Amino acid sequence: MINLWIVSATAGLFGLTIGSFLNVCTLRWPQDESVVFPGSHCPKCGAGIRWYDNVPVLSFILLRGRCRACRGRISLQYPLVEFATGLVWAGMFSYAGFSWEAFRGAIFLTILFGIALTDARFYIIPHQFSLGGLVIGLTMAILPGGLELLQALLGALLGFGLLQAIAVGGKWMFKKDAMGGGDIKMMAMVGSFLGMPGVLLTIFLGALLGSVIFGPISYKTKKLVPFGIFLAAGAAVTYGWGASFIGWYTTSVLQLPRGL
Ligand SMILES: [Zn+2]
């Protein structure tokens, strides 16, 4: 038990630094900027941020949310993203122990979080998350545990194909783009982590959440639906509870034999 505490706490600290990097990625990738150069700097005065002022969450608290040089306010998004990512990593390792699945889940959920952030802010899903994540998903399928490589490949193909079909069909029906290219590539990535049943459940949950939550807002304001956010939420729920839901659905509702 003490071991699990140490593993989870270490994973949580690691997750905090991943979250710090995720902040940089979600702000720079959509604008085609390098995440390495230039180093972290204050968006208001441009002063470089020293390593000791760049400690996740802690620096924000010690500096009381202000830049050391110009005293300008630092967005609360930075510590919140760091903290949430830390929680995800600590949670995955306390749930799955020190295992490949813990890594796989933590990486997948981190990518989904990044996608939700960039889609909310810029209406963009950077290909570093979608295609980069697809490569990670397929690579992890070669390793023991999780999905078989074939399942991951078929999942990626189904995710890509279904959203491509929805995009083409939507354009034909409504004469405007219903689905962005980012969503299509994103679902290929999701498929490589969740397989074919997971893709179906993710799209179902994403469409449901999107229309229930954003539908009324979009109808009133004519704002574009950042569908990636809802697909990301759907994929996260599917990762966590999809297996038991799909098992219940196929055996109890469709009356298919167990293990299909
Ligand atoms: Zn400053």
Residues whose N, C-alpha, C, O or C-beta is under 5 A from the ligand:
A	BS01	ZN	C42 K44 C45 G46 A47 C67 A69 C70 R71 G72
